């Protein structure tokens, strides 16, 4: 996108069509209240390929503009239905839920396997988020507890401890629960209830909120992890490339850091609120905390919206695919999400040069039109779809393993909840 949008809502939400012509399509609320959603085709260059801008049309006209697959037809219809049923509200989290519903009902076997796998991971995310948030409290209260090891505890440590000794895990959780209950001034029963709710709210972004560098709890955490991996690889790749490639990577680097810093800033806001005793002193304050988590979660989803596709393209190429990687950098430069004005304002001081991002990008995109050809786009599209097929087959073949993991997570949850509810004296 080459237009500088004022807000995420104006930029729109990535829809997730699989049809090649509208793969990167976004949709947004119309300017007139009673009108249909609007569809945006980012950086559309027309038939002559001499210029580019975002193509805007009524969302209902998308099937007339190009032929959609059966799955995409149903996705289009479902989004249209939401226009009436939800008063037009759209956000990336809601759109993902719509896509998963459509994939389960109207997708190919691959789509169905991937959707089922995503939903299974989401359930595990909630259980892991419970452990991770509890561990975050432990790290925060390490001094009060007087146990240095608590500074390094996370959900992985808790799971590993559970494999070694259920009793040891229970004792550790009792210490944690007693300390957190005392510090935030609530009963263990209320702590249990609120951890249940908070883990559900925070699950999609848990690893970002708790500063877990593994980025493995929450689908938005994993998206940020993919973006960070792509970023590091692109930066390393550019070091040995020509000047024009390094200039393009400089703009991509600024853009990625702008969105990543924004997402992490919103997550830090959530973490500070979670660790503040003031958030739990009354039901009103607690409800305010939940509302804030929900709002910040949507902002993080907007910041990462659309980046997973670019990361998937990059990771579909091998280290030896030098010429394809160079061309893909041009593709990413042209098609990557643009930071909105509110994002630039918030992180401008932390990402030097971000305020000039759009002007740098427009100049380079114009100069690099010779890099951009449909043959690359088609080849990358095929690689990504082939990779999706492999992932779907893998997801379908690991259902038994997933069931065992789910049972193990359920066992850990039972241990943890029993330890929190424990009425006897805890050590330390």
N, C-alpha and C positions, 0 to 999 in steps of 0.2 A: 504494500500500500504506500502511496506517495503523498496522500493527503494527511495533514496534521489534524486529527480529530480532537475535540475538546474533552470528551469523556469516553469511558468504555461503552456506555450505552449507545453513543453516537457511532462508534466504530462497529458495533454489532457483535453477535455471537457466532462462532464457528459451528456450522451445522453438522458436518460429518458425512456428507454424501460420498459415495464410492465412485460414482460416474465421473469419468476423467474430466469432462469440461467444467464441472461444478465442484470439483474435489475440495477447493479452498473457499467455497462460497460461505458468506456470513449473512446473518439476518438481523434486523433491528426493528424497533418500533417506528411507525411512520410519524411524520411531523403533524399530520392531521389526525385527530383522535379516532375517527371512525374508519380510517383507511386500513388497507391490508398491511401486513408486515412488508418491509422492503428487503430485497435481496441485493447483496453487494458481491460482485465478482472482482476480486482484488487485482489491480494493475492490469486490467484488460487492455490489450494492445490493438484490438480490432483485426481486420483482415490484412491491412497493409503493413502492419508491424512497425510503423514509423513513429508512433507515439503511444503513450499509455496513461491510463487513469482508472479509477475504480468505476466499474459499470454498475449503475443502480437501476433496478426494475422492481415492479410489484412482485412479491414472493410467489403469488399465485401463478405468475407467468413463467416460472422456471421450467415446468414441464413442456411449455410451448417453445422455449428457447433451445432446449436440447432434449433428446430422448433419455429418460431415466430408467434404471433397472427397476425390477419389481420391488426390491427392498427399498430403494431410494424413493419410489413413488409413495410407498406407505409412510416413510419417514416424512416426506413432504406433507402428506395429508394430516399426519399426527401433529406436526408443528402448526398447521393451519387451524386445526381443532383447538389447540391451546390458545389461539388468539381470542376465541370466544369464551372458553372455560376458565381461563386465568386472568382475563382482563388485559392480556397482552404482555404479562411479565415474562421476561426471558433472562436467563443467566447460564453460564457454561455448565454449572452443576446440574441444573434442570435438563439442559440439552443432552448431557451425557446419559441421564436416566431415560430420556426418550429413546436415544439410540440403542441402549441395551434392551429396552422393551421390544423395539422393532426387530433387532437382531434375533432375539429369542423366538419371535412369532413368525417373521417373514424372511429371515436371513438364510443363507446357505448353511450346510452342516458346519462349515468352518466358522461362520458368524455365530451360530448357536453355541459351538464349543467355547469360543472366545468369550462370549457374553456370560456363559455359565461360570467360566473360570474367573472372570472379573468379579462376579457377584460373590463367589466363594472367597476370593481374596479380600473383598470388602468386609465380609463377616469376620475373617481373621484379623483384619485391620482394627476392628473395634476392640477385640480382645487384647491385641498388642498395644493399642492406644491406652487402654486401662492400665496396663503394666507400665508403659512409658511415662504417663502422667504421674502415676504414683512414684516412679523412680525420680522424676524431675523434682517432686517435692522433697524426696530424700536427698538429692544433691544440694538443693537449696538450704535444707536444714541440717546439713552435715555437722556444722559447728555446734548447734544446739544438742544434737544427738551425741556428739563426741566420738563418732566413728569415722575415721579418715576414709575408709573404703567406700563410704556412701557417696563420695564425690565422683566415683567412677561407675556407679550402678546405672544400668539402663535395662530395657526390656530383654535384650539378648542375655545380659548377665543373669537376670531373674530366671529366664528359661533354662539357661545352662545349669544354674543352681538347682532347679526343679528336677533336672535329669540326674543330678548327683545325689540329692537328698531332699525329699519332700519336707522332712522335719526342719532342715536348715532353712529352707525357703519360708516355711511358716513362721519360724522364730524371727527372721529378718523382717517379714511383713508386719508382725506384731509390733516391733520396735518402730517401724515407719508409721504405722497407723496410729500408735499412741502419740508420737511426736506431732504428726500433722493434725490430729484431732485436738491436741492441746494448743498448738500454735494458732490455728484458725478458729478455735473456739466452737467446735461442734461435736456432737456425739458420734461414735463410730458408725451407728446405723445411718445417720445423716451423711457422713463421709462416704459410706458405701453407695448410697442413693445418688449423691451428686457426682461421684466418680463414674457411675454407670452412664449418667446423662452426658457429662462432659466428654467421655471417651467416644460416645456416638457423634456428638457435635464436631469434635476435633479430629476424628479418625482420618478424613481425607487429607489433612494437612499436618498430621501429628509430628512427623520427623522434622518438619520445618520449624514448628513451634518449639519443640524440645531441643533443637540444635543437634539432632542425631544425624551425623554426617553420612551414615549408611543410606539415608533417604529411602528406607524400605517400609515404613508404616504410613499408608495413605496413598491413594492414587495420584494426588497432586504432588505429594512428596516425591514419588517415583518420576513424575514428569519433570520436576525440577532437577532431579538426579540425572535424567537423560540429557537435559539441556546443559547441565554443567559438564557432563562427559563430552558432549559434542563440542562445547566451547573450548575445552582444554585441547581436544584433538585438532580442531581447526587452527588454533593459535600455534600449536607445535608444527602443523603441516605448513603454515604460511611462512615459517622462518627460512625455508629453502626455495621459496617461489619468487617469481618476478615481481617488480615494483607494483604493477597494476593489480596483481592478486593481493599483495600485502595491503594496498589501499582499500580494496573491497573488504578484506578481513577486518581492517581497522573499524569500518563502519558497522559490520556485523558484531564485532566485539563490543562496541559502545552500546549497541541495541540490546544484546543479550545481558550485559551487566546492568543496564538500566532496569530491565524487567526483573532480573534476579534480585537486585538490591531492593526494589519495591516490594516484591513478594516477601523477602526476609524481614523488611521493616514492619510490614503488617503482621507477620508472625511474631516478631518481638513484642509488638503491642499486646498481642494475645497472651504471650508468656508472662509479661509483667503483670497483667490483670489477674491471671490464674494464680500467681504467687503472692498476690496482695491479700492480706487478711481482710481488708476492707470489702473485698468482693463477696465475702461469705457472712458478713455480720448480720444481714437481714435477708428475708426472702426477696424484697424489692431489689437489693444490690445484686443478689444472685441471678435474678431474672434479667437484670441489666447486663450482667456478664454473659449470659447465654445469647442475648440479642447481639451484643458486640462480637462474640465469636462467630455467629452466623453471618453478620455483615462483612467482617474481615475475611472470612472464608471465601465469600463471593468475590471480593476484591482480588484475592490471591488467585482464584480460578480464572478471572479475567486476565490477570498478568501473564498466566501460563497458557492461555487459550490459543490454540493453533500451533504451538511450538513442537508438540510431540510428532507431528507429521514431518517437520523438517529434520528433527533428530532421527526419525526412522529412516528417512532417505539417506542421511549421512552414514548411518550405521550399516546400511545395506551395501555400502561400497567398501572394498578392501583397501589395505594400505598401499597396494601396488596400483590401484586404479587412479593414478595421478591426474590424467587428463579429465576423467569423469569428475574427480573431486574439484578440480579447478572450475569446471562448468557448473557444478552444483553450487559452488560458492556464489556464482553469478545468479543462479536461480534463487537461492536464499536471500541474497541482497535485494532482488526484485520483489519477492513474494512474502518476506517475513513480516510479522505484525509490526505496525508502527506504534511507538509509545504515544499515549495521549498527553494532552497538556498537563493534566493533573499528576500524571506519573513523572513527567519531566520536572515539574515544580518540586515534587517531594524528594527526588534523588539527585537533583542537579548538582548539589554541592559535593556529593559522594562520587559521582561519575563525571569527571572533567571532560568537557567536550560534548556532553549529551544534548546541550541546547542547540548545537549546530548540526545535529544528526540528520534532520530531514533535508537540509540544503546539501550536505555532503552526499547523501543518498541519491537525491535527484540528479546531481551532476554525474555521479558514477554510473547510474542506471542508463542515462542517456549515452554516455561514452561507450558502455559495454554492451550495447544492443547486439553487436556481432557475436557475442558469446551465447546468445539465447536462441535456441532452436528447438522445434517441437520433437525432433528425434531424441534429444536428451530427455526431455520431459516424458516421452512415451516409454523410453527404456527404464528410467527411474521408477515410473509408475508401475511398470511390470515387475520390477524387482521388489518393490514394496508389497505389492499384492501377492507375489510368490512367497515373500517372507511371512505375510499374514497367514497364508495357507499352511506353512510349516508350523507356525505358532499354534494354529487351530488344531492341527493333528497332534501336536505335543500336548496341548491342553486336554484333548480328548483321551489321550493315553495315560494321563497322570491322575485320573479321578480317584483311584484307590489310594494312591499316596496322599492325595489331598484329604481324603476321608480320615486317614490315620493322623495327619497333622491337625485336622480339626478336633479329633478326639483328644490329642495331646494338649492342645490349647484349652479345651474345655476342662481337662483335668487340672491344669495350672490355675485356671480361673476359679475352680472350686476350692483349691488350696488357698488362694489369695483371699477370696471372700470369707472363707472360714476363719482365716487368721485375723482379718479385720474385725470380724464379729466376736473374736475371742474375749472373754470377760475376765480371765485370770490376770495375774501380774506378768508383764513382759520384762525380759532382761533389759539391762542398761537403765 
